[in-house]
């Protein structure tokens, strides 16, 4: 790769965006890198690497930086512009441990609606296309369904998440058991 330093990983666009935001917020507060590193409980070298877009910080590290900068964690995270479909399979938590997972970030400028959808067994329901730019998110609580855009449906089970463009034809189809689904609609706010 032209311009790559031997032994060094290429900088990802997300890491570069997060690093740039950390540096910008630090400079806006007139804070030195050493001061931010001290307040966040990090080494200066680690902070320097993050600001340069090198590294893969944990949510806890970014949260510590956000707290030290007195800003919401979301202010450091890159905007998710992908309209999907995005599938996140269910994961298991370790017994006795608290687990948090970011399933999907919904950028500002959206109106959100949260729905609970219960579909009886062996039922197919056509989804009416929503307003242009709407993203539909499904989180399966119980049951198994096939759902999503008519040209790219996904089989889903408990704990799975699917996000897709809700302004196109879509559907939900259950198998032999009912399904309980949380639906989040993110529609652009028109100005």
N, C-alpha and C positions, 0 to 999 in steps of 0.2 A: 504494500500500500504506500503510495507516495506521501511523504511528509510524516509518516508514522515513526515514532521512536521505538527502537528494538526493545522488547520486553515490556512494553507499556500497552495497556488495553485502550482501544479507541474510546473516546468520550461519547457517551450516549446523549441524544438530544434532551432527554428528560433530566439526566444528571447535570448537564450544562445549564438547563433552564433553572433548576433548583439552586445550583451553585450561584448563578447570577442573581437570583432573588435574595439569597442569604447575604451576599456582598452588598447589594443595593440597600436592603433594609438596615444592615449594620452601618453603612455610610450615612444613610438618612438620619440615624440617631447619633451620629458623631462618635461612634464607638470604635475603638481599635479592635483588631482581630484578637489580640491578647486578652482584652477585656471580655469580649463575647465568649471566647474559649473558656475563660475562667468561670463566667456566669453559667455557662451550659455544662460545665464539668467535662470539657474535652481538652485534648492537647492542642497547642497552636498548630502543629503539623497536620492533625486530623482536620481541623477547621480549614486550613489552607488548601488541603486536598479537595474538600467538599466545595469550597468556593471556586476552585479551578474546574469543577465538573468531573473530578476523578473520584471514584469511590461509589459505594452502594450503601448509603446510610440506612439504618433501621428507622422505623416509625418513632421509636423511643428517642433516638438521637435527634431527628427532626423536631420532635415535640419539645425536647430540652432547648433546642435553639430557638424555637418559636416562643417559648416561655421567657427565655433570656432577652428576647427582642420585644416582648410584650405585644405579640401579634398572634392571630389565630393560625393554627397549623396549616389550614387551607391556603393561607397567603404564600406559603413556600412551595406549594405543589403545582406542577404543570397542569395546564388546562387540558382536559380530555376532550378532544374534538372528534374522536372516532364515533360514528353513528351506528356501528355494529354490523351484523349481529356479534355480540360478545357473550361467550358462554363461560361460566365459572362453575365447575363441578363442585359438589359438596365436599367438604373436608371433615375430618374427625378431630375432635379436641382430645388432648391427653387427659386422662382421668385426674380430677382434682385440680386442674389448671384452668385459669381464665384465658380465653382465647379471643382475640379481636382480629377481624379481617376487613380490609377495605374491599368491598365488592365492586363498587362503581362510584366515580366522582361525577356529580352533576354540576356543571359550571353555572355561574350566576347568569341572570337574564332569563331564567326559566320560572314558569309557574308549575308547582308540583301538586299532584293529586295522588292520594294514597287510597287504594281500593282493596277490598277483600273479595275474592272471586271463589265461589264454591260451585263445582261442576259435578253433577251426578255421574255414576258409572256409565260407560259406553255411550258417551255423548260427544257430539262435535258441535262446536260453537264458532261461527264466523265472526271475526273481529272487524268491526267497521273502521276503515281508515280514519285516523285522527287528523288534526290540523297539520299543515306542512311543517316539518322540522321536529315533530313530536317523537320522543324516544320512549318506548315502552319497556319497562323492567319487570320481569316475573321472578318471584322467589317462591319456590315450592315448599309448603309446610308439610303436606301429606299427600299421598297418592302418586301416581305416575301419569304423565301426560306427554303428548307430542304437541308442540306449539311453536309459534314464531311465524316468520314470513312464509307465504305459500310456496315460494321457490327455494327456501332453505330451512325447513322445519328441524327442530331439535327434540330428541327424547330426553325428558327431564324427570328427576325423582326428588325425594325430600332433601332439602338443603341446596339444590342446584339453583343457579341464577342465570337468567338469559336477558340480554338487552338487545333491542332491535328497533329499526325505524318503524314507528307506529303509524306513519302516514301512508303506508303501503298495505295491500291486502294481507291479512294474517288470520290465524285460527288457533283453536285450543281443542284437543281431542283426548278424552280420558280412556283408560283401559277398563278392566273389570272392577275397579274400586273408584270411589269418588276422589276428587282432588280439592285441596284447600290451597289457594294461591294468593300471595300478596302481590298486587300490581301497583307500580309507581309510574305515573305518567308525567314526563317532563316536557312541557310545551313552551316554545319560545314566547316571551312576552313581547307583543307588538307595540311599537311606540308611535 
